[in-house]
Amino acid sequence: MKRILHVAARDFVAIVATKGFLIGLLAAPAMGAAFVVLAPILFDDSGYRIEGEYGVIDPTGRVLSEMEAALDPDALARERAEDIRRNLDQMPEAVRGMAGDAVRQSLDDDGGPPPEVRLTALAATMDVEAAKAWLTAEREGAQRKALIVIHPDAVRGSGPAGELGAYDLYVPPGLDDRDLGFMYRTVREAIVNARVAAHSLERAEIEALLRVPRQPSTTIGPDAERQTVAGLNEFLPLGFMILMFIGIVSGGQTMLVSTVEEKSSRVVEVLLSAVSPMELMAGKLLGGVAVSLLTIGLYLAIGLALLASFSLFGLFDPWLIPYFVIFFLIGFFVIGSLMLAAGAAVNDMREAGQLQGPLMIVVTVPVFLWPAISRSPDAPFAVVMSYLPPVNTFAMVVRMASTQPPPWWEVWLSIAVGLASVAAAVWAAAKVFRVGLLMYGKPPDLRTLLRWVRAA
């Protein structure tokens, strides 16, 4: 046991003490922090002004006047104030209470300067092709950015069923999407207002009838009630699955690379003069799992700190952490031992990729299956995946972090299945590791590996 710990400590220090490991360990948190800081700068629209000239062909005689009313500066100011109020109403009450003025100012700044759009009324009988020439003609002054052709039946329907028309929009090449979005909103609002006026209705009354505010839901637990946090039920399963994926894949690949390098440089022959192949493999597994635990421990601490900063830590079940560690260790020993066997069986990294590929596919499968498992954790598919090694560790962690955690006996049954898979994987990997460590030449195929397992 002492020699196994020496090998584990050697591998742990050799990996952790490198600059590459420290850079890789801190790269993800640093990139996340940089995105939080730079995103408001990179995606800032506060300096963009919507401006230009819109040509309008309006055979109805009603839409153009509504567009002019919608583009009035006072109307635009009222619309922006209404958008700010609507956004504030959708925010949690705690955010509005603590930083209401700051949030209001931020939303106001995000709207950018008020639009400067001039409408030009074109003849209702004007040919569309001639109007297109008006749009593309070179001129000085405000740029012509749109030709809007209102359908004759856009306000009052035609035909037996009274179908309503819409409009056609023509724009020059290279127009910004923000301009397009503004055009769509403006024309839509103008047509709706024209329809309402044509039927002698009041727009405010209609909107009041259609307005049903979205009310926050309340989650009722056995001990207390709390306001439901949107997105948290999807974030937790995904976060735990990604954390397990990062720990297993990074640790397994590190052990594979180190084994291939030691074998190709003949360092392994020196190591085998001091320890047995089984002691070397066990030491590498312990060293690799220590490195991975250090990595996911840091990321887990950052995640818990973020939950605490947003006052969401009380919504997190602390029992998820020890169970996550248990399933992580099971998954790591299964995949890690097979990675070590693959590294011992080949001579260089090019050959290792052929054996590593199937293992990576197995580990990647849960990434694509997590939505189905998370949304229906009690479905037969999710239950079957919970007992199917080696993806059972991922599936059970996702189920435990979902809104409907499985009963305790299912969790421990999955742990028992996982422990059995660890024993089987380590047993098979140890035989391949023992034979392949000193084998050189042509890389083995699957049949050869199975023969090593039976013969060793």
Secondary structure, DSSP 4 states (H G I P E B T S, - for coil): -HHHHHHHHHHHHHHHTSHHHHHHHHHHHHHHHHHHHHHHHHT--TT---EEEEEEE-TTSSHHHHHHHHTSHHHHHHHHHHHHHHHHHHS-HHHHHHHHHHHHHHHHHHT-SPPEEEEEEEPTT--HHHHHHHHH---SSSPEEEEEEE-TTSSS-BTTTTB---EEEE--TT--HHHHHHHHHHHHHHHHHHHHHHTT--HHHHHHHH--PPPPPEEE-SS-EEE--TTHHHHHHHHHHHHHHHHHHHHHHHHHHHHHHHHHTTHHHHHHTTS-HHHHHHHHHHHHHHHHHHHHHHHHHHHHHHHHHTT-GGGS-TTHHHHHHHHHHHHHHHHHHHHHHHHHH-SSHHHHHHHHHHHHHHHHHHHHHHHHHHH-TTSHHHHHHTTSTTTHHHHHHHHHTSSSPPPHHHHHHHHHHHHHHHHHHHHHHHHHHHHHTT--SSPP-HHHHHHHHHH-
